[in-house]
Amino acid sequence: MRPTKKYWKNKKILITGHTGFMGSWLCLVLKLYGCKIYGISNKEYTKPSLFKIMKIDKLIFKHFVIDINDFKKLKNIFKIIEPDIIFHLAAQPLVKYSILNPIETFKTNVIGTVNVCEASRNLKKLSKLILITTDKCYKNSNSKKIKFFNESSELGGGDPYSSSKACAEIAIHAYQNIFFKNKKVKISSARAGNIIGGGDWAKDRLVPDIYRSLHSKKFLKIRYPNATRPWQHVLDVINGYLLLAQSNYSGAWNFGPSLKKTFKVKDILLNIKRRNPKLIWKILKPKEVQESINLNLDIKKAKNILKWQPKWKIKKTLEETNKWYENFYNKKNINYLTIKQIKDFFKL
């Protein structure tokens, strides 16, 4: 199932964190659906930046540079915009960085989310508030046994990033239960992770690290070759977010791949190496395990209720991702390819 143009045309959409990898793709998709897009983000960009490459600041209606921890400014901008739908993506998204900067991580991921909820409470036109968290919000015992987490699984986190997102989930539930209970606004959290696709240059992420390594002709450092993850293309996840916003449902939702088997880090490496024989990696054993080893999502709820179905399997996901980076580094028309991938996926 795909979103309908009739629903989205002329909708006023506010996206926090719109300058990031996920936010940039979301802006591009919503623009093709005819939305009027407003963005809120801080000044930080990756280098390179998909937001800058695609000149998204020229495509959207207005771009605000605000820290979501500044509640007063945030609330004022929300009132000025009066959006129909809000997607909250702004976050500190990296596990390794969270260990080095725990206070900033908790402040941005927990208080920042609370600020967005609070600033949304009295908006007149708002109908949907979609808050993006992560698949890492679940309590993970790091068992060798493969486990699929569903929306009722216990929340937790063994590192500042994961636990900050679990805290954000609890805060979202409190706002849903107390402040939005008798309102028309549907408030939801969306849990997805290991989202891949062209234009991601975040540090300490497998796919960006792979293509940085290939471009710089240096060997790649791998810490957890046997770790399983719910790898999925960014457009599959965005399709889920849009279908959730288009529905009249609220609550927590998992978005992940349909898996008959799980895929490890080394599976992804071998797949990409077949397309890029010069890829070389070296396994460095970490002093202590700081990340979950087995992490997979149960997506029955989204499939059964939202009629959302992941469209691209891992082979297609990696093929399209490889095509994107290959075109970018060979200085081909990346704008054309990016828009073509969106149009092909959504059949626009």
C-alpha positions in Angstrom: 0.0 0.0 0.0 1.2 3.5 -0.8 0.1 7.0 0.4 -2.5 8.8 -1.6 -1.7 12.1 -3.4 -5.2 13.3 -2.6 -4.6 13.1 1.2 -1.2 14.8 1.1 -1.7 17.6 -1.5 -1.4 21.1 0.1 -1.0 19.6 3.6 1.1 21.9 5.9 3.9 19.6 7.2 6.4 20.5 9.9 9.6 18.3 10.1 12.1 18.6 12.9 15.6 17.4 12.0 14.8 17.9 8.3 18.5 18.5 7.4 19.6 15.0 8.3 19.7 11.9 6.1 16.2 10.7 7.0 14.7 14.2 7.1 16.1 15.1 3.7 14.6 12.1 2.0 11.3 12.8 3.8 11.3 16.4 2.5 11.9 15.2 -1.1 9.1 12.6 -0.9 6.6 15.0 0.6 7.5 17.7 -1.9 6.6 15.3 -4.7 3.3 14.6 -2.9 2.4 18.3 -3.1 3.0 19.3 0.6 3.9 22.7 2.0 6.9 21.8 4.1 8.4 23.7 7.0 11.7 22.5 8.6 13.3 23.0 12.0 16.9 21.9 12.6 20.1 23.1 14.2 23.2 24.2 12.2 24.9 20.8 12.1 25.3 19.0 8.8 27.3 16.0 7.8 30.0 16.5 5.1 28.9 15.8 2.4 25.2 16.6 3.2 22.2 15.3 1.2 20.3 18.4 2.3 22.8 20.6 0.6 23.4 18.4 -2.4 19.7 18.4 -3.2 19.3 22.1 -2.3 16.3 21.2 -0.1 16.3 24.6 1.5 15.2 25.9 -1.9 12.5 23.2 -2.3 10.7 23.6 1.1 8.5 26.6 2.1 10.6 27.7 5.1 13.7 26.6 7.0 14.2 27.5 10.7 17.5 27.1 12.5 16.5 26.3 16.1 17.7 24.0 18.8 14.8 21.9 19.9 16.0 22.3 23.5 15.1 26.0 23.3 11.4 25.5 24.3 10.4 29.1 24.1 11.6 29.5 20.5 10.2 26.1 19.5 6.7 26.8 20.8 6.7 30.2 19.1 7.6 28.7 15.7 5.0 26.0 16.1 2.3 28.6 16.7 3.4 30.6 13.7 3.4 27.6 11.4 0.2 25.9 12.7 0.9 22.7 10.9 -1.5 19.9 9.9 1.1 17.1 10.6 4.3 17.1 12.6 7.2 14.6 12.0 9.7 14.8 14.9 13.1 13.4 13.7 15.5 15.8 15.4 17.8 13.7 17.7 21.3 12.7 18.7 21.3 9.4 16.8 24.7 7.7 17.4 25.5 5.1 20.0 29.2 5.8 20.1 28.7 9.6 20.4 26.2 9.1 23.2 28.8 7.3 25.3 31.1 10.2 24.9 28.4 12.9 25.4 25.6 11.4 27.6 24.2 14.6 28.9 23.7 16.1 25.5 22.2 12.9 24.3 19.6 12.7 27.1 18.9 16.4 26.8 18.2 16.3 23.1 16.5 12.9 22.9 14.3 13.1 26.0 13.8 16.8 26.8 13.8 17.7 23.1 10.9 15.2 22.5 9.0 16.5 25.5 9.5 20.0 24.2 8.0 19.0 20.8 5.0 17.3 22.6 4.4 20.3 24.8 4.7 22.8 22.0 2.1 20.8 20.0 -0.5 20.6 22.8 -2.5 23.7 21.9 -2.1 23.9 18.1 -5.4 24.4 16.4 -5.0 22.6 13.1 -2.7 19.7 14.2 -4.2 16.3 13.5 -1.1 14.0 13.6 2.0 14.0 15.7 4.5 11.4 14.6 7.6 11.0 16.9 10.5 9.0 15.5 12.4 7.0 18.0 14.4 3.8 17.3 14.4 0.0 17.2 17.0 0.3 20.0 14.5 1.4 22.6 13.8 -2.2 23.6 15.5 -3.9 26.6 18.0 -6.2 25.0 19.8 -8.9 27.0 22.2 -9.6 24.1 21.2 -13.2 24.1 22.7 -15.3 21.3 19.2 -16.5 20.6 17.5 -14.4 17.8 14.6 -12.4 19.2 12.1 -10.3 17.4 10.8 -7.3 19.5 7.2 -6.3 19.1 5.6 -3.0 20.3 4.7 -4.6 23.7 8.2 -5.7 24.4 9.9 -4.2 27.5 11.6 -0.9 27.0 15.2 -0.4 28.1 18.7 0.5 27.0 22.2 -0.5 27.8 23.8 2.7 26.5 22.9 6.4 26.7 21.4 6.5 23.2 19.2 3.5 23.6 18.1 4.4 27.1 17.4 8.0 26.1 15.1 6.7 23.3 13.3 4.4 25.8 12.8 7.4 28.1 11.4 9.3 25.1 8.9 6.5 24.5 7.7 6.7 28.1 7.3 10.5 27.8 5.4 10.1 24.6 3.0 7.6 26.2 2.5 10.0 29.1 1.5 12.8 26.7 -0.7 10.5 24.8 -2.4 9.3 28.0 -2.9 12.7 29.7 -2.6 15.6 27.4 -3.8 14.3 24.0 -6.3 11.7 25.3 -9.5 13.8 24.6 -8.1 15.6 21.6 -8.5 14.9 17.9 -4.7 14.8 17.6 -3.3 11.3 17.0 0.1 10.9 18.6 2.3 8.0 17.6 5.9 6.8 18.0 7.6 5.1 15.1 10.4 2.6 15.8 12.8 1.8 13.0 16.5 1.4 12.8 19.4 0.6 10.5 17.9 2.6 7.8 20.1 2.7 4.7 20.1 4.5 1.4 22.1 7.0 -0.6 23.2 10.3 1.0 24.0 9.1 4.5 27.4 10.3 5.8 26.9 9.9 9.5 29.9 8.6 11.4 30.1 5.1 12.8 27.4 3.7 10.6 28.1 0.6 8.5 27.0 1.7 5.1 28.4 5.3 5.1 31.7 3.8 6.5 31.8 1.3 3.7 31.6 4.0 1.0 33.9 6.4 2.8 36.4 3.5 2.9 36.0 2.7 -0.8 36.4 6.4 -1.8 39.4 7.0 0.4 40.9 3.6 -0.5 41.5 2.7 3.1 40.5 -0.5 4.9 37.3 -0.5 6.9 37.3 -1.1 10.6 34.6 -3.6 11.7 33.6 -4.1 15.4 30.6 -6.5 15.3 30.7 -8.7 12.2 28.1 -11.1 13.6 25.6 -8.5 14.8 22.1 -8.8 13.2 20.1 -5.7 12.4 16.7 -5.0 10.7 18.3 -3.4 7.6 15.8 -1.5 5.4 15.8 1.2 2.7 14.9 4.7 3.7 12.0 4.9 1.3 10.4 1.8 2.8 10.5 3.5 6.2 9.1 6.8 4.9 6.3 4.9 3.3 5.5 3.5 6.7 5.6 6.9 8.4 3.3 8.4 5.7 0.8 5.5 6.0 0.8 5.9 9.8 0.1 9.7 9.5 -2.6 9.1 6.9 -4.4 6.6 9.2 -6.5 7.3 12.2 -4.4 5.2 14.5 -2.0 6.2 17.3 0.4 4.4 19.7 3.8 2.7 19.0 4.7 1.1 15.7 7.6 -1.0 14.4 8.8 -0.6 10.9 11.4 -3.1 9.6 12.0 -5.6 6.9 10.1 -8.8 6.3 12.6 -11.5 7.2 12.6 -15.2 6.5 16.2 -15.0 7.7 18.3 -12.5 9.7 21.2 -10.6 8.1 24.5 -10.0 9.9 27.0 -7.2 9.4 29.3 -9.6 7.5 26.4 -10.5 5.1 26.1 -6.8 4.2 29.8 -6.5 3.7 30.0 -9.5 1.4 27.0 -8.3 -0.7 28.6 -4.9 -1.2 32.0 -6.4 -1.9 30.5 -8.4 -4.8 29.8 -5.0 -6.4 33.0 -3.4 -5.1 35.8 -5.9 -5.1 38.3 -3.3 -3.8 36.4 -3.2 -0.4 38.7 -4.4 2.3 37.9 -4.6 6.0 39.7 -5.5 9.2 37.9 -6.9 12.3 38.8 -5.1 15.5 37.6 -6.7 18.6 36.1 -4.1 21.0 37.4 -4.0 24.5 33.8 -4.3 25.7 30.4 -4.8 24.0 28.7 -1.5 23.8 26.1 -2.3 21.3 23.3 -4.9 21.0 24.4 -8.0 19.0 21.0 -9.4 18.0 18.3 -6.8 17.1 15.3 -7.6 14.9 11.7 -6.2 14.8 8.3 -7.9 14.7 6.3 -5.8 12.2 3.0 -7.7 12.2 1.1 -4.7 13.7 2.0 -2.3 10.8 1.4 -5.0 8.2 -2.0 -6.1 9.5 -3.4 -2.7 10.5 -1.7 -0.1 8.3 -1.4 -2.5 5.4 2.2 -1.4 5.1 4.5 -3.9 3.4 8.3 -3.4 2.9 8.7 -3.2 -0.8 12.5 -3.6 -1.3 14.2 -6.7 0.0 17.8 -6.5 1.2 19.2 -7.3 -2.3 17.3 -4.5 -3.9 18.0 -2.1 -1.0 21.7 -2.6 -1.3 21.6 -2.5 -5.1 19.8 0.9 -5.1 22.1 2.2 -2.3 25.2 1.1 -4.1 23.9 2.8 -7.3 23.4 6.1 -5.4 27.0 6.2 -4.0 28.5 5.0 -7.2 26.8 7.9 -9.1 27.7 10.4 -6.5 31.4 9.6 -6.3 31.6 9.4 -10.1 30.1 12.9 -10.3 27.0 11.8 -12.3 23.6 13.5 -12.0 22.7 12.5 -8.4 19.7 14.8 -8.3 18.1 12.9 -11.2 18.8 9.5 -9.7 17.5 10.5 -6.2 14.2 11.8 -7.6 14.0 8.8 -9.9 14.3 6.4 -7.0 11.5 8.1 -5.2 9.2 8.2 -8.2 9.9 4.5 -9.0 9.3 3.5 -5.4 6.0 5.4 -4.9 5.0 5.1 -8.6 4.6 8.8 -8.9 
